Amino acid sequence: MSEDGADPTRQDMGLARLVPPGWRQALDSSPAAIGITFGADHRLAYQNLASQAMFGARELGVPLREAFPEASGEWVEPLNRVLHTGETIDVPARRVGVRDQLGDEVRMRYVLAPLGDPVEGVVITAVDVTAEVLAEQALARADLVEGVGSRLTDAPSAQAALQGLTDALVPTVADVAAVYVVDGPDTDPTNPRGHPLPPAAATVTPGLARLGPLPDPPPRVGPAPWDTLVRAGRSVVIPLTEGILPGLAPDTTVTDWLREAGANSMAVIPLVVTGTLFGAVILFGCLDRVPYGESDLPFLEEVAARAGAAISQVRTMRQQRELAAQLRRVVHSLEDVLHGLEDPSLAVEGEVDGVLRCARTPGGIRLEGEVDAGNAHVVAAALRAVTDLDPAPGEVEVDLSRLTLIDVCAARSLLTATEAYRARAGVILLRSPGQAVRRLLELVGVYAEPGVKGGAG
C-alpha cells in the first residue's frame, strides 16, 4: 500500500477484472490516446501505447493531477461527473496544457466514458486535433487580418475605425474586445495614478449581452501588471484566476462582471499610431474559449499594427477632407459669412465636410450627422454664437435627434463652449439623443456638469 493509502495491487486487480487481456490488446493498438483512472481521486491505472508515444510514459497508481502535473485543472469536474452519474461526456477540442514529447502544445478532443457497473473508473479517449484546429484558426485569422485594414480605412472617423476593430475581433478571436485611448498623461494606460477613460470602443459577444456593457475602468491605485510591457510596446497574456483577478481589477464591479462572464484569460496589446502609444487593445476570452497563450501574440500584434496603420490613414484622410472643406468655405461662403455678421441667426447654418450639418432652430441649434475631433470647433462656434445672442440667460436647446455619432473630444468641446453661458445661470438642454450618443455623453460625464440637462423629443 502506498503512503497515501492507495493499494496498487487492488487497482491492478480491478483493471484486470474490468478490462480483460483481449480488450487490453485492442486498447494498446488503438491510434487514439487512451487512459483509465480509478477511484474518486482519479488515479491513473492504465496508459496505452499511443498515449505513451505522445506524452511519454507517466507514473501509474498516482492521481491524474500528479501523473500530468502540467495539465489544466479543468478536467476534474467532467471526470467527477462521469464517476457520479455514469454518463458519457464529449469534451470539444481545447488546449489542455499538456505538451507532446517535442514540446509542442496540443489541442485534444476527449470522450470520457464510465467503466464498471457501478462505476469504478473512467476511460479517457483523446484524439489529437491540433492540426485541424490550427488550420481552421489560420484560415479565420487570415480572413480577419485581410479585412481589418480595408474595414478600418473605409471608416468615416477614427472612432468609427476603433469600433470596427472591436467588432471584427468579436467573436473570431475574443468574447470581449475594448480599446482604451490615451488622452493626456492622466489617461495613459501605463500611468499608475491615472484615471483611464471609458473604452473608446467595445464589443461584447451576444452570449454575454445579458451582463450589459463592460464596466468603466476605476481610477488607478497603483501599477498594473502590464504597465512596463505596454510602455515598451510589448504585449502580454494574463490568465484570469481567482488569485489574479483582484490585483487586475480592484473594483468589485469589474471583477464581478468578469466572473459572471466566465473570463479565463486576457490579452493586452499596445495600439501604436504613427509611432506614438495611442492606447491599448484589451481582449477577454470567456467560458469555453481556449485561454490565450503566448503563441497567440504574434497574430494579435499584427492585427493591432494593421489597425494602427489604418487609423493613421483615416486621420490623414480626415485632415485632407477638413482642409478641402475649409478651402471651399473660404472660396464659396465668404458672402454668407459677411451676411451672417449682419443677421446672426444665419451664422450657424451650414454643412461641414459632408459629415456634419449645423442648423439654427427657434430654441437653439440642431446637429445632424457626426461630430468628432475634426469638426468639433464648428459646433463650439455655433454654440457660442447662439448663447452670446441671449442677453438674459435662460435655456438653449441643442437638438441631437439626428446626430448619429459624437466622440469624446467633441463632447468636451460642447462643455467648454457653453461654460461661460452656464456660469451665468444659463441651461443647455440636450434634446433627444440616440442611444449611442447618450451613452457616450453619460460616460464622459456631460450630464453631471452644472447647467446641462437631458430631454426627450
N, C-alpha and C positions, 0 to 999 in steps of 0.2 A: 504494500500500500504506500502511496506517495505521501510526502509531508503534508499536503493539503487535504488528505482524506480520500483521494480518488483511488480506485482499485483497477489498475491496468488489466489484470487478468480477467476480471469480471467484464470489463469493456470488450476485450478480445472475444470472450465467450458470447457476449451479446451480439457482436458484429458477425461472428461465425453463424449464430443462430438465425439472424435476420437477413444476412447476405451469404448464401451458400457459395461454395467454391466455384461452381459454374457461373454464378452471377458475378463473382469477383473477377473471373477471367474476362467476362464481357465488359465490365466497367473499366478494367485495365486497358483494353484495346480500343476504348471509345476515343474519338478525336477531341471530344469536349472535356474540359477540366472538371473533374468530379471530386467532391469531398464529402465526408459523412461525419456528423457530430452526434454526440450522445449527451443526454442529461440537460438539466436546466442551465448549467454554466457552459454548454455548447463546447464540450471537449472534442478536439479533432481526433477521430478514431481511424480515419482512412483518407488517403490521398492517392488518386490514380496516377498512372504514368504521364498522362497529358498535363495534369496539374503540376507534377514534379518537374516536367520539362520546361514549363512556362515560368513557374515561380520558385523552383528549387524544392528539394525535399524538406518539409517542415517537421518539427518535432510532434510526434503523436502523443496523445494522452494528456495534453495540456489544453486549457481554454483557447478558443479560436483567437481571442484578442492577444494571447501570448504567442501563438503559433504564427500569426500575421500581425505583429505589433504596428506595422506601418499603415494598416488598413484604417479607413474612417470608421467611426462608431455607429454609422447609420444602419449597419447590418443587424444590430442587436434586436431592434423592435420587430422586424419581419420574422427573424428566427424564433423569437418568443411566441409570436402569433401562430406560426405553424405548429410549434410544440404544444400550445394550449388549445388550439381549435381544430387541428388536423386538416386545415385547408392547404391547398397548393397555391403558392404565390409566384406570379411572374413579375420580376423586377426589371423595368426597362433599362436600356443602355445608360450607363453613367460612369463617371470616374469613381474609382473605389480606393484610391490612394496607394494601391499596390503596383509595383513596377515589375516588369519581366526581368529575366536574367541579364539582359543587355542594358538595363537601367531605364528603359522607356516606360512612360506611364501608359497604362492600358485602360480601355473602356470595355466593360463587360456587361453582358445581358445574363441575368440569373433566373433560374427556376428553382424554387425552394419547395421540396415535397416531403411529406411526413413519412417516417419509417417506423413500422410496427403498429400493432393494434392491441392495446392502446399505444399511443405514440411514445416512442422512446428516444427518437433521434430525428435528424433532418438530413436529407440528401440534397446537396448543393451542386447543381449542374450549371456551369458557367461557360458561355460562348464568347470568345474574343471578337468584338465587333469594332475594334479600333479603326481598322482601315475603312470600313463602311462609314462610320461616324465622321471621321476626318474628311473623307471625300465629300460627303453631304455638307459638312461645315465649310469646307473650302469653296464649294460652289456658291453657297449662300453668301459667304463673306465677299467673294469676288464680285457678285452682283451688287452687294451693298456699297463696296468701295467705288465701283464704276459709277453708281448712281448718285453718290453723295456730292461729288463735285458739281455736276450739272444741276442737281436739285437745289443746292445752295446758291449757285451762281445766278440762277433764274429768280431767286427770291427778291422781292421789291425793297427789302431793307435788311440791315444786319440782324435785327431782332427776329424777323421772319426767317432768316437763314438759320439762326440758332434753333428756332422751333422746328425747322425742317430737319436739323441734325438729330434732335432727340426723337422726333417721330420716326426717322429712319432706323435708329438704333433699337427701338422697341417694336415688336418683341424679338427681332432677329438675334440680337446679342445681349439684351438686358430686359429685365422686367420693369425697372425704373431707370430713367435717364434724366439727368438735370445738368444745366450749365450755369455756373456761378461766375459772374464777371467782376473784374476789378474796376472800381470807380473811385480811385484815390487810395491812399495808404490805409484808411480805416476799414476799407472793404477788401483789402488784399487777403487772399485765402491763406497766405503764409504769415500774416500779422497775428501774433499770439494774443494781442489785446484788441483786435479789430471786431467789428460788428458786420459780418458779411450781409450783403443784400439778399433778398429773396431770389430764388433762381430766375434768371432772365428767360429761361425756357425749361419746361419739364414735361415729360410724358410718362404716364403710368399704364401698364398693360391692363386691358379691360378686366381681367380676372381680379385685379386689386382696386377697381374703381369704387367699390363699396367703402373703402377706407378714406376716400376723399383725397385731396392733393397732398403731396409731400409737405410736411410741416416746414415752416421757415426756420433757418438756422438761428440758434440763440447767440447772444454775444459771446465772444471767445473769453475763456478764463485761463488760458494757457496754451502752449503749443500743441498742435495736433500731430499724430504720428507721422503724417506725410509731409509736414512743412518743409523740412530740409530737402527732401527729394523733389518736391514740386518746385521749390525755389531754384533748384539746379536743373530744372527741365526734365526730370525723370518721373516715370510713372510708378505706381505702387498698387499691389493687390493685398487686401486685408481680409482674412477670414472673420466672419462675424459670429463669435461665440459669446456666451453669457459673460465670460470674463472680460472680453474686449469691448463689448457694446457700451458700458457706462463711460469708459475712457474716450470713446469716439464721440458720443453724444450725451453730455451730462444732463441735458434737458430730458425729463421723462416723457414729454410729449413726443419727441423724436424717437426715443428708444422704444416706447410702446407701439408707435406706428411700425417700426421696423420689425418688432417681434410679431405683431399681428400679420404683417406681410410675409412672414417666414423668411426674412432675408438671411442668406447663408454666406454671402461674401460681397465685397465691394471693390471697385477699381477706380482709382483716381488718376486722371490723365491731364497733364498741363495742356492748355489751349493757347498756343502762341500765334500771334498775328503780327506780321512784318517785324519779327524779331523781338517782340515785346510780350510779356506774360499778360494775356488778355483775360484769363480766368482758368477754370478747371472744369473738365467733364467728369461727372461722378456717375458711375453705373452700379446698380444693385442687382444681384442675382437672387432669386427667391424660390422657395418651395422646391419643386423638382428639377429646377435648372442646375446643371453641373456647376459647382462653385468655380469662380475664376482662378486661374493659375498663372504662373509666370509665363507659360507658353502662349497665353492669350495677349500679352502686352504688345508684341510687335504689330499685330493686326490692329489693335485699338489705337496705337500710336500713329499708324498710317492713316486711319480714319480721321484722327484729330488733326494731323498735318494737312490733309486734304481740306478739312473743314476750315482750318486757319487760312489756307490759300484762297478758298472760295469767299470767306468773309472779307479778306483784304480786297479781293476783286469787286465784291459788292460795294464796299466802301468807296473804291476808286470810281466805279461807275456812278455811284450816288453823287460823289463830288462833281463829276463831269456833268451830270444832269443838272445839278444845282447851279453850276457856273453857266451852263447854257440857258437855264431858266432866268437867271439874273440878267444876262445879256439881253434876252428877249424882252424882259420887263423894262430895262433901261431904254431899249430902242423903240418899243411899241406902246409903252404905257406912260410916257412922260406927260402927255396931255392929261390923262386920267389922274395922275398924281397931283398935278397942279390944280385940277378941278376939285380934287378931294380936299385940298387945303382950304378952298372956299366953302365946300359943303362936307363937313366931317363925316356925315352919315354914309358917304361913298368911299371913305378912305380905307375901309376894311373889306371891301368887296373884291373878290378875285380868286383865280385859280393858281396854285403854285405847283409847278413841275408835273402837272397831270396826276398828282397823288393826293393833294390836299386842296379843298375848297373852303374858303373862309368867307362867310356872308353875314351882313348886318341884319338883325331882326329887331322888332319893336322893343323887346326887353333886353337885348344884349347882342350876342353873336351866335352863329351856328357853324359847327365844324363838320365837314364831310370828308370821308376818305381816311387817310393815315397821317398821323403826326409822329415824327421821330426827331432825332438829333439834327437832321439835315434841314428841317423846316420849322422847328420849334420857335425860332426867332420871329416868324411871321405871326404865329398865334400870340406870342408875347406882345408884339407891337399892336396887334388888333385889340387885345385886352386893355392895354394901356390907353389906346385911343378912346375906347368906349368908356372906361372908368374916369378918364380925365374930363369927359363931357358931363359927368354927373356932379354938379357943384355941391349938392346935399346928398351924401352917400346914402343909398338905400339898398336895392337888390339888383344885381346884374345877372341875367340868366345866360348860361353857356349851354346851348343845346347840343348834346352829344349823341342824339338818337341815330345819326347817320355816320358816326365815327366808327371805323372798323378796327383801328389799331392805334395804340399810343404806347411809347416806350418810357423808360424811367427818366431819361433826360428831359423829355417833353413834359412829363407830369411835374417835374420840379420847376421847369420854366413857367408853368401855369401858376404855381405858387409864388414864385419870385415876381412875376409881372403884376400880380394883384396885391402884393404885400402892402404897398402904401395905401391902397384903397381900403383894404381890410383894417389897417391901422386906424383909419378914420371912422371905424364902426360900419363900414360897408360890408355887404354879404355877397358872396359868389355862389350862385345856385347852379350845380351841375345837374342838368336835366336829362333823364332817360338814357344813361349809358348802357351799352350792351354788356353781356355777362363778362366777356374777356376784358373789356375796358374797365368795368367796375372792379373786377378782381385786382387788376394791376394798381388802380388808384388806391384801393384798400391796403394792398401790400406796401406801397410806398408811404402810406400814412397821410394821403391828401385830405381825407375826410376828418382826420383828427386835428387839422390845423384850424385855429380860430377864424371865424368868418367864412367857413366853407360848409355848404350844406348839399345834401343829395336830394333829388326829387324825381318822381316818376312822371311819365308823359301824361 
